[in-house]
Amino acid sequence: MTIIDTHTHFYDPSRPQGVPWPRSDDKLLYRTVLPADCKALAVGEGVTGTVVVEASSWLEDNQWILDLAAKDPFIVGLVGNIALGRAEFAGELARFASHPLFCGIRCGGRAIEQLNAQTLRDLELLAKHNLQLDVLIGADQWAGLLTIAQQLPELRIVINHIGSMPVTGESLDPAWLERYQQAAAHPNLNMKLSGFLENSVIRPAPISLDFYRPTFDALWAGFGMQRLIYGSNWPVCEIAGSYATCINLVKAYFGEKGEEATACYFWKNALRVYRYGRQ
C-alpha cells in the first residue's frame, strides 16, 4: 500500500546560518532532522514518500528543502512558507510556483485572524497558480478560515492537526463539533488528521485507539472518506509519542473502514489536494 506522509519538518541547526525554528533551548527538537532520519522510522511502517511542511520563516529555506528533494526522491512535495499580505508575495510565489515539487504554502493563525483584502488577493493568486493552502489554526481563527473558504471556493485548503482541538478521550465539546461541521460544509476544506498525539490532554499520549475514537469518528462523520489526509507531524509528534504509535493508530482506525477508505486517507486525497510532483 502507498502511504504519503503529508506533514514532516526537516532542518539542520548545524548550518552556518542556523535555523529560526526550533529554538536552541528545545532539548527534543533542536537537532539535525533530515530525510534519512525520517526514513529510518517511516519506511518500516510502509511510508513511501513525504510532503514537507516548511516551518522556517526564512524564504531561502524553501529552496533548501527543494535542494534536499533533488537528492532524495522520498520528498515528493513541499508546502512552503511565504508570508502573506506583503507587496513581495506575488514575486516570491512566482519564483517557486513553477517547481514541480512546490505544492503551496502554509500560514499561521495570525494571518487568518487578521484577514484583510491584501491577504485575500494573495490567496486568490495562490489559487490561480493551482496551488494549495495549509492552515495552522486554533479555535479563535475559525471565522477567518470559513471566510477564506467561502470567498475562494477554488482554493484547496488543508486544516492542520485537527484544528488544534484538545483530545480528551471523551465526546467532543459541542463548540468544537460545530466548528468541524461548519468547516465540512465547504467542499474545498480538507482535514489533516494529524497532531492528535500532541493535542492529547494526557502525556505521554495514550496508545489505545479507543481514546482517540470520539475525535476520529467526528472527523469521519464530517469530512468522510474523500477529505481526510494523513500526516505525522514528525518530529514534533515525538513530544507526545512515537512515529509508530502515530501511524499505527490511524492504520487501525481506517482499517476498520475498508481498503478504499484507507487508500484515500493515506495517499489518494493527498494526491488530489497537493498534486505532488504535479500530478
C-alpha positions in Angstrom: 0.0 0.0 0.0 1.2 3.5 -0.8 1.5 5.9 2.2 2.3 9.5 1.8 3.1 11.4 5.0 2.0 14.9 4.3 3.5 16.6 7.3 7.1 16.3 8.2 9.7 19.0 9.0 13.4 18.9 8.0 16.1 21.3 9.3 19.7 21.5 10.3 20.8 23.7 13.2 24.5 22.9 12.3 24.3 25.1 9.2 26.4 28.2 9.3 23.2 30.3 9.4 21.5 28.0 11.9 17.7 27.8 11.9 14.9 30.1 13.1 13.0 27.1 14.4 13.1 25.2 16.6 14.6 27.2 19.5 18.1 26.2 20.7 16.7 25.5 24.2 14.3 22.9 22.9 16.1 19.7 24.1 14.0 17.4 22.0 13.6 19.1 18.6 16.8 21.2 18.4 18.8 18.6 16.4 19.6 17.8 12.8 16.5 16.3 11.2 16.9 15.1 7.6 15.2 12.7 5.2 17.4 9.8 6.2 16.3 10.3 9.9 12.6 10.2 8.9 13.0 7.2 6.6 14.6 5.2 9.4 11.3 5.5 11.3 8.8 5.7 8.5 9.8 3.3 5.7 9.4 0.3 8.0 5.8 1.5 8.6 5.1 1.4 4.9 5.6 5.1 4.2 6.7 5.7 0.6 7.2 9.4 0.5 6.6 12.7 2.3 5.3 16.2 1.7 7.5 18.5 3.8 5.8 21.5 5.5 8.3 24.3 5.9 8.3 25.7 9.4 11.1 28.2 8.8 10.1 31.8 8.2 13.2 32.3 6.0 12.3 32.5 2.3 15.5 30.7 1.2 14.7 27.7 3.3 12.0 26.9 0.7 14.9 26.4 -1.7 16.9 24.5 0.9 14.1 21.9 1.1 13.8 21.7 -2.7 17.5 21.1 -2.9 17.2 18.3 -0.4 14.4 16.8 -2.6 16.7 16.9 -5.7 18.9 14.5 -3.8 16.3 12.3 -2.2 13.0 11.2 -4.0 11.5 10.4 -0.6 10.5 14.0 -0.6 7.6 14.2 -3.1 6.4 17.7 -2.3 6.9 20.9 -0.3 4.3 23.1 1.4 6.4 26.3 1.5 6.5 29.3 3.8 5.9 32.6 2.0 4.4 35.3 4.2 1.1 36.7 3.1 0.0 40.3 2.9 3.1 41.8 1.5 3.9 43.5 -1.8 6.7 40.9 -2.3 4.4 38.0 -2.1 3.5 37.7 -5.8 7.1 37.7 -7.0 8.2 35.3 -4.3 5.4 32.9 -5.1 6.1 33.1 -8.9 9.7 32.1 -8.1 8.6 28.8 -6.6 5.3 28.1 -8.3 6.8 26.5 -11.4 8.8 24.0 -9.4 7.1 20.5 -9.8 7.5 19.7 -6.1 6.1 23.0 -4.8 2.6 22.3 -3.7 1.6 25.5 -2.0 2.1 27.4 1.3 1.2 27.2 4.9 0.1 30.1 7.0 -0.5 30.5 10.7 -3.5 31.7 12.7 -2.4 35.3 12.9 -2.7 35.9 9.1 -6.2 34.4 9.2 -7.3 36.2 12.4 -6.1 39.5 10.9 -7.6 38.7 7.4 -7.6 41.7 5.1 -8.0 42.5 1.4 -4.3 42.1 0.6 -4.2 38.6 2.2 -7.3 37.6 0.2 -5.7 38.8 -3.0 -2.5 36.8 -2.2 -4.6 33.7 -1.6 -6.5 34.3 -4.8 -3.2 34.3 -6.6 -2.3 31.1 -4.9 -5.4 29.5 -6.3 -4.7 30.9 -9.8 -1.4 29.1 -9.7 -3.4 25.9 -8.8 -1.5 25.6 -5.5 -3.0 24.8 -2.1 -3.0 26.3 1.4 -2.3 24.6 4.7 -3.6 26.4 7.7 -2.3 26.1 11.3 -5.1 27.5 13.4 -6.9 27.3 16.7 -10.5 28.0 17.7 -10.1 31.7 17.5 -9.2 31.7 13.8 -12.2 29.6 12.6 -14.2 32.5 11.4 -11.4 33.8 9.2 -10.9 30.3 7.8 -14.6 30.0 6.8 -14.4 33.4 5.2 -11.5 32.3 3.0 -13.2 29.0 2.1 -16.4 30.9 1.1 -14.7 33.7 -0.9 -12.2 31.4 -2.6 -14.0 28.1 -3.3 -11.4 27.1 -5.9 -8.6 27.2 -3.3 -7.8 23.8 -1.9 -7.3 24.2 1.9 -6.0 21.8 4.5 -6.6 22.3 8.2 -3.6 21.1 10.1 -3.6 19.0 13.2 -7.4 18.6 13.7 -7.6 22.4 14.1 -5.6 22.2 17.4 -8.6 20.7 19.3 -7.7 19.2 22.7 -8.2 15.4 22.7 -9.7 14.2 25.9 -10.9 10.7 25.1 -14.5 11.8 25.6 -17.2 13.0 23.3 -16.4 16.3 21.6 -17.2 19.7 23.2 -20.3 21.0 21.3 -18.4 24.1 20.2 -15.7 22.0 18.6 -18.2 19.7 16.9 -19.9 22.8 15.5 -16.6 24.1 14.1 -16.0 20.8 12.4 -19.5 20.8 10.9 -19.1 24.4 9.7 -15.8 23.5 8.0 -17.0 20.3 6.5 -19.8 22.2 4.8 -17.2 23.8 2.5 -16.1 21.3 -0.2 -12.7 22.9 -0.6 -11.8 22.4 3.1 -9.9 19.2 3.9 -8.8 18.0 7.4 -5.3 16.7 8.1 -6.0 14.0 10.7 -2.7 14.6 12.4 -1.4 16.1 15.6 -3.8 14.1 17.7 -0.9 12.8 19.9 0.3 16.3 20.6 -3.2 17.5 21.2 -3.9 14.8 23.8 -4.5 16.3 27.3 -2.6 13.3 28.7 1.2 13.0 28.4 2.7 10.7 27.2 -0.3 10.4 24.8 -2.3 7.2 25.2 -1.7 4.4 22.7 -5.2 3.0 22.7 -7.4 3.7 19.7 -10.5 4.0 22.0 -9.0 7.2 23.5 -9.0 8.9 20.0 -12.1 7.2 18.6 -14.6 10.1 19.5 -12.3 12.5 17.7 -11.7 10.3 14.7 -15.5 9.5 14.5 -16.4 13.2 14.5 -14.0 13.9 11.7 -15.1 10.9 9.7 -18.7 12.0 10.1 -17.9 15.5 8.9 -15.2 15.1 6.2 -15.8 11.5 5.2 -13.6 9.3 3.0 -12.7 12.0 0.5 -11.3 14.8 2.7 -9.2 13.3 5.5 -5.5 13.3 4.9 -2.6 11.6 6.8 0.3 13.5 8.4 2.6 12.5 11.2 3.9 16.0 12.2 7.3 14.3 12.7 9.5 15.1 14.6 7.1 17.3 16.6 4.9 14.3 17.3 7.7 12.9 19.5 6.8 15.4 22.2 3.8 13.1 22.9 4.7 9.7 21.4 6.5 7.7 18.7 6.1 7.8 15.0 5.0 4.2 15.1 2.2 5.0 17.6 1.0 7.8 15.5 0.7 5.9 12.3 -0.5 2.6 13.8 -3.4 4.3 15.5 -4.7 5.6 12.1 -3.9 2.4 10.4 -6.1 0.6 12.9 -9.0 3.1 12.5 -9.1 3.3 8.8 -8.5 -0.4 8.5 -12.0 -0.7 10.1 -13.4 1.5 7.3 -12.1 -0.7 4.5 -9.4 -0.7 1.8 -10.8 2.2 -0.2 -11.1 4.5 2.8 -7.5 3.5 3.8 -6.2 4.3 0.4 -8.0 7.7 0.3 -6.7 8.7 3.7 -3.1 7.6 3.2 -2.5 8.8 -0.4 -5.4 9.4 -2.8 -6.7 12.5 -1.0 -3.2 13.9 -0.7 -2.6 13.5 -4.4 -5.7 15.4 -5.2 -5.0 18.2 -2.8 -1.2 18.6 -3.0 -0.7 17.5 -6.6 2.8 16.5 -5.5 5.1 16.0 -8.5 2.4 18.0 -10.4 0.1 15.1 -10.8 
